[in-house]
Amino acid sequence: MPQLNPAPWFMILVLSWLVFLIVIPPKVLAHTFPNEPSPSAAEKSETKSWNWPWY
């Protein structure tokens, strides 16, 4: 039974993990977001207290 021989399947496992850990992360991290937050958007706006008419 060939599936009991770990030699080919172990190499497939190792090579697939090498692809996942070496090739794919730089491709994913190379993506940029089109709407980077600007420093003016980071300013905190002043909030007003609510007017509760039932109190």
TALINZI-V593249 format. One record per helix or strand of 3 or more residues. SS is the DSSP state (2 for helix, 1 for strand). FROM is the first residue (numbers start at 1). TO is the last residue. Records with the same first field share a line. If there is no record, write none. Layout:
SS = FROM-TO ; FROM-TO
This chain:
2 = 2-4 ; 6-29 ; 39-42
